[in-house]
Amino acid sequence: MPHAVNEQSLEICYSFSMIELTNSLTKKKELFTPIKVGHVGLYSCGPTVYDYAHIGNLRSFVLSDIVRRVFEYNSFAVRQVVNITDVGIGGDNDEGEDKIIRGLKREGKPITLEAMSGLTDFYTKKFQADIAALNILPPHELPRASQHISEDIKLIEKLEKKGFTYKTSDGLYFDTSKDSHYGKLGGTGGDESRIGLKSEKKNQKDFALWKFNHSIGYESPWGKGFPGWHIECSAMSERYLGPHFDIHTGGMDLAPIHHNNEIAQSECAHGGPFVNYWLHNAFVNVGESKMAKSEGTGITLASITERGINPLAYRYWLLGGHYRTPMNFSWEALEAAGQAYKRLQGYTQEWHGETTENTGRYEKAFLNAVNDDLNTPQALAIVWEMVGDQKLSAGTKKATILKFDTVLGLQLGQKHHITIPEEVKKLTTEREQARAEKRWNDADDIRKKIQKLGFEVKDIASGSIIESLR
């Protein structure tokens, strides 16, 4: 077994399979049992690519990444799927204006399938850049909804044959009254939809499987239009993981409507269980409410790097809170996390030497922490305990912490390129000019301005270098 490096190996290996997860379906912490021994099928709801993702959105992808890394650390073979919603009636409901169409209008583009493709290609690449910056492992599959329309239609046809659908003037709907287990995740609320009553619906919880659009869209047995948001995830997860798989993750806001609808349509279509374990992360809040573009609090990863803060400082900050606990974002908290991350990274890069001591106690404690419902705050505490252990050599600390970093994903052994804002570059040039003209007071004032922006200028023989203070 790969992580067993000392006389306590038998005990550590035994704990590999003892992974407990808080299952949103049962509201209990449960011992994980795979459908297929040694394998994990993992699906995560991906972004609707109509705009830049904000850092609150990105928390759910850090969660799914940690899930994957923990299971791989425990020697499971993981197959991870993250979808891209690039077409369909998506967003907060299946009756209002589609978010992608809203994005086209925002950018002054025509409402065509070609324009949709251009818009979503752009924001898909931005999303991929964001997850790369956060050292989120690329999923094994990143399917786009627009490329799986046939799978949507086949799944809807199964539901139709079994009598779970009905047609209205604007689309084909799932009849929730036919599903005696509808809403098993809980939190579905009353009988009214979130945008008011719709008279043609038999029940206000009923949701669209296919929405008609006579101007643009895809051909189907029911008419031209688009798949509903919910059917897309069921169809894509089935395509890559089968009709029954192990783990589904996402933000807690998706559980009451989207995930309940996924469960209903998938289980009614196939007559069996859909997902065994549901994991939901809590919100990243700003002040008293969750981060949201509509509220003007949608902070992007780019805005973090513009302040000279390493994106992995944000990952470190997230790992300092349990995934089921809401976190309150502030720039002060992020900068403090950045300082701690920078210190930890500095240690691991400076340490050298051979692995000479027994670290079984730390390895067991770390494994127990991450296997206990992904307890990353406790895992980080164990890392810092090792940092301060004077009985361990530098080489031993480095080797063990880098092993732990295969779960944490903080790239502790690598040096990172920092993005220098244009304002800092301009000030640095002005300072060099002031120094060349021997205007020492001006040069010192400029240096202080640069420090306020989070950077430090160090003078060397060939000129100067810029380092981030965060």
Order of alpha helices (4+ residues) and beta strands (2+ residues): alpha-beta-beta-beta-alpha-beta-alpha-alpha-alpha-beta-beta-beta-beta-alpha-beta-alpha-beta-beta-beta-alpha-alpha-beta-alpha-alpha-alpha-alpha-alpha-alpha-beta-beta
